[in-house]
Amino acid sequence: MYGGIAMVNEERRFDHLKTTNPDFRKWMDLHSELEVKLEGFNRLKYLTAEEEVEKKRLQKEKLFAKDRIHFLLYRF
């Protein structure tokens, strides 16, 4: 029961930040963009060494964006 209430509050904070906080939207957009790029790498059967490095860089950047989203979400 309590988990459901917390989830609703989190969704409200998320929706509120999406509409009122440009920084939050920026990180959300970046996270989504990185997800699309990573999906492209994931569709490839084999990656070159350069592609592996780029994929790892994108994964780290995506994780950083996710951390910023969570920071902003729980800061308010």
Buried (B, 14 or more C-beta within 10 A) or exposed (E): EEEEEEEEEEEEBBEEBEEEBEEBEEBBEBBEBBEEBBEEBEEEEEEEEEEEEBBEEBEEBBEBBBEBBEEBBEEE
